[in-house]
Amino acid sequence: MTEPARAVPMADLGHRAPALAVAVLSAFGVAVVHLLFVTSVTGRRVDGAALSGADEVPGRLWDAAARVLEVVSVPFVVVVVLVTMLLAVLRRRVALAVQVAVLVVGANVTTQVLKNYLVRPDLGLADRIANSLPSGHTTVAASAGAALVLAVPRRFRAAAAVVAAGYTTVTGVATLIAGWHRPADAVAAVLVVLGWAGLVAAFGPRGSGVGQAGHVRAPAALLVGLAVVLAGLSVVAFLQVADATVLGHSQLVVAAVGGSMGIAAAACAAFGVLLAIVAAADPRDR
């Protein structure tokens, strides 16, 4: 009598398929954001209202935003790459050092290419600035955070993801307060970084698989759960502004607050997902 076939453990399924799925869905997400907030009259109107509403913030917040944005620069990217690569080398994971470099460089180059080549059609709206999707500053912040999540030892990974989500949110909102970017620009930037994170995780060394990622399940679920709440509030704000015939002071403020929550939702969701795929990519012997 033959033995019944045993189910294949989740760990044996590896990590490549989930990571690749994250990369593909992130690329699709960038396309959807562009479609809804650049080529759609309603989305572009609400996105622009958020930019106008950000003018209402107190001067102290504007000064704080300026200080945050001053940190983000090419030297900052270089320092992030070198430090995170050094962390990986100290952990005797040279392949991980290469992954970190590919992630940061690939995400930031992709953002600049998209910013230069994505078409922003004339929809008869009085846009204040030309195409700015994705946000370069938010890409730098998110890629720095993602590199940190990849490079740190397992026991520090959840804390790194929370810090990275917070820093990415602050930077994205700062670009809105400064009048540099609309909320959709920051959201698209986060998706670009998540896409590259998925790619480097998928094509890195064979990992232990999603079944062995239990040590990050709670913090990842917390980040994603917070993202769902923030996204829901952002959608409510979007619908309220979209339904308004005339965009007065209150609608502009609602648009800015809703856009900020949308940026925070994207950052929390991205780093929650990143926690899971990076944990699944851990080598079996680590």
N, C-alpha and C positions, 0 to 999 in steps of 0.2 A: 504494500500500500504506500503510495507516494505521499510525501509530506506536503501540506498546503503551502503555497507560496507566501513568503513573509513580506510584509509591507516594507518598502524602501525607506529607511530613516531620512528625515529632512536634511540632516547633515550631509548625507551622501549626494544630495542634489546639487551641492556646491552653492556658490554665491553669484556666479556670472549672469544667469538669467534675470534674477531680480535687479541686479545693478544695471544691466543693459536696459531693462524695462524702465528704470528710473531715468536713465539718460534719454531714451526715446520720448517718454512722457514729458520730460522737461523741455525738450526741443519743441514738442507739440504745444506745450504751455506758452512758450515765447510767441509762437505763431498766433495762438488764440488771443493773447494779450494785445498783440499788434492789431489783430483784426477788430477787437472790441473797442480799443481805446485810441486807435489811430485812424482806422478807415471807417469807423462808425460815428455818425453825427452825435448820437446820444452819449456814447462812451467818451468821446473826445470833449464834449461839452462839460460833462461831470468832472473829467480829469483836469480840464482847464479851470473849472470852478475851484477845485482843491488848491491849485496853484495860486489863484487870486485870494482864496480864503486864508492862505498862509500869511498874507500881508497883515492880518489882524493880530498876529502874535505879539506879545510884549517885546520891547527892545532887548531885554536881558536874554530872552530865548534866542533871538537872532544872533546876539554876541556869542552865546554858547554854541550855536550851530556853526558859526564861523570858525571857532576854535577846533571843533571836531573835524571840519573839512580841511583845515590847514595841515592836519597830520597826514592825510591821504595824499601820497605823491609817489613818483617813480622810485626815489630812494627808499620809501616805506615798503614798497613791493619787494625791492631787492633784499632789504633786511629781513622781511618775513620769509622769503624763499630760503635765504642762507640759514636763518635760525632754525626753521622747521626741518630743513635738510640735515642740519647738524644733529638735531634731536633724533632723527631717524638713523643716522650713522652711529650715534652713540648707542642706539638700541641694536646695533649690528644688523640693520635692515637696509642695505644699500638700494634694493629695488624700491623700497618705500620712499627713499630720498628722491629717486627719479620720478615717482608718481606725484610727489608734492610739487616738484618743479613743473611738471607737465600740467598739473591742475591749475596752478596760479597763472602761468604764462598762457596756457590755452584759453582760459576763461577771459582774461583781460584782452587778449588779441581778438577773440571772437566778439567781444563787446564793441571794440573799436571798429571792426569790420561792419557789424550790423548797424552801428550808429551812422556810418558813412554811406551805406548802401540801401538801407530800408527806405521805402518811399513813403512820404507823408503827403497824401493828396490834398488838393485845395477843396475843402468842403464848404467854403463860404463863411468860415468862422474866423473871428479875430484872434488868432493864436499869438501869444506873446513871444514865444521863442520857436525856432525851427525844430526839426527832428532831434530828439534827445534820448531816444530809446535804443538800447538800455542805458542805464546810468553807470558811467565809468567809476565814480567814487563808490557807489554801492557795490559794484563788482569787486573793487579792490578790497573793501571791508569784508565782504562775504567770502572771497577766495582766501583771504588771510585767516578767517575763522575756520574755513574748511580744511586748510592746510594744517592748522593747529590740531583739529580733531583727528586728522589722519596720523599726525606725528607723535602725539603724546602717548604714554603707556596706557594700557586698558583701564587702570583704576582712576585715571584722571579724565577719561574721555567724556563722561556725562557732564562733568563740570565745565569742560572746555566747550561743549556744544551749547550749554546754557549761556555762557559768556559770549560765545560767537553770535548766537541769535540776538542777544541784547545789543552787541556792538553793531551788528548789521542793521538792526532796526533804528538805532540812534543815528547812524550815518545816513540811511535812507530818508528818514524824517528830516534830518538836517539839510539835505539837498532840497527838500520841499520848502522848508522855512526860508532858506537862502534865495529861493526863487530860481534855482538852477534846473530842477527836474520836477516832473509830475509824478504822482504815485505809481502810475503804470511803468514808468522808466525804472524805478527801483525794484518793482516786482519782477520785471523782465530780467534785470541783472541777477537777482537771486536765482532765477530759474536757469540762467546761463551757467552759473557756478555749480548748481546742483547737477546739471547735465554732465559737466566735465568731471565732477566727483564720481558720478555713476560710471563714466567711461574708464577712469583710471582704476576704480575698484574692480570693474569687470575684467580688465586685461592685466591686472596684477597677478602675483603668485596665487596659486590655488588656495582658497580659504576653507575654513571649517564648515561653512554653510549657515543658512538662516536658522537652522535648528539649534545652533550653539550660541545664539546671540541673546540669551536670556538675561545676561548681566546688565543689559541696557534697556530691557523691555519697559521698565517703569518710567525712567526719564524720557525715553522716546515717546511713550504714550502720553506723558504729561505735556510735552511740547506740541505734539500733534493735536491733543485735546484742546489746549489753549488756542492753537491756530484755528480750530473749527469755530470756537466761540468768537474770536476776533473777526474771522471771515464773515460770520453771520451778522455781526454788528455792522461791518463794513458794507455788506449787501443792503441792509436796511437803510443806511445812510445814502447809498447809491440810488436806491429806488425813490427815496424822498426828494433828492435833488433832481433826479431825472423827471419826476412828475411836476416839478415847479415850472410854471409858465415864465415867471420872472425870477432871476437869481438875485435876491436881496442879501443883506448882511448875514442873516441867520442861515440861509441856504449855503452861502460861501463857507461859513464856519463849519457847518455840518459836513460839507464836502471835504474840507481839510482834515477834520477829525476822522471821518470815515476813510479817507485815503491813507492817513497815518496808521489806522488799525489794519488796513489792507496790507501795508508794508510789513507790519509786525506779524501778521498772520502768515505771510509768505516766508519770512525769516524763521519763525517757529516751526512751520511745517517742514521746511527744507532741512533744518538741522535735526529735527526729529527723525526724518527719513534717513539722513546721512548717518546718524548714530547706528541705525540698524544695518545699513549696507556695509559700513566700515567694520562693525563687529563681525558680520558674516564673512568678511574678507580676511579675518585673522588667520594666520597660518595654523595648521592643526597642532603644531608642537609649541605654540606660544600661549 
